[in-house]
Amino acid sequence: MIRNLPDPEFKEHFRMDRATFEILVHAVAHERLRTGKLQRNRTDVGESTAMGLWVLFNKDTFRSIGLNYENDRKHIHNQYTILLNALCGIGHKYIKWPNIRQRQQTELFYRRNFGFPGVAGVIDGTLIRITAPSEQKQRYVDKNHDYSINVMIVCNHKRVINDIFIGQPGSVHDSRVFRRSPLAHALYSRNDLLGPNQHLIGDGGYMCTEKMLVPYRNDGNVDQSHRTYNFKLSQCRATIERTNSLFKSRMARTEKLFCKNIVRTNKHIAASAVLHNFILLRGEEQDGIVLEGELPEINVHDAIVAGQEEGYRRRQQIRLQLAEEYE
């Protein structure tokens, strides 16, 4: 089927050109071979990958996809599962924390375009709606009264995902999701993930620390310098909003996942994130730092609280700097 599609139609259906698709097929085949999942005399790897991609990119039912590929829905579901496992297996190659050079590029972009210094990445949580889970479903009811999973994403200026934390129920606040994340643990136990004057940018749902700057609250005691700071920060934050929008529009099934199994749901989201980066990077493995391995035991909450004073000082310094430049 896919061999006969004209190039424009191919890209419309699979969100990538044929060259990138072939790189993906090779990467998936290599991962399946490594894990012993590549079986002889079965579905062609390219055809199998295309079936799995169709599930990820579209909201069609397994039955309707099976009709397109002249296979039953069980076979389509098997190919989808195979692709999920393969994408999660190669995820560490395409989702990495930026190294010094990459962070400097991101920092330079935001400084040149919006005047905001020290930005190494932008962070936010996004809710992925799901059907009611089979267990502890009340934990997944979010502020919109939907069942959902709260997914924390950090991206760079090119909308590439540098870190993703999946699995927290929709009822959990963004700040708590961050505290529970491996990234927070790594940021407060390692000194190679951010430069001395670098930080993430978040919204008002997070605490202001030396690792993450957030807007000033409009409590009636703000002046023009506070408004300028908030405006410039919001310009930087627009990147994560566009990233989340692109992610959900490209991976259409993430608009709502009809799956009661939380483990499988999380795997679907993780595979979608890997695919998001794979397409942006055109299949090129990403340089950077893999956030794996054991970290020393620390109390992340206490570390965040301890960093607030420095965060407030840095925020004030940037506010005054922006006021001089833009007022």
Order of alpha helices (4+ residues) and beta strands (2+ residues): alpha-alpha-alpha-alpha-alpha-alpha-beta-beta-beta-alpha-alpha-beta-beta-alpha-beta-alpha-alpha-alpha
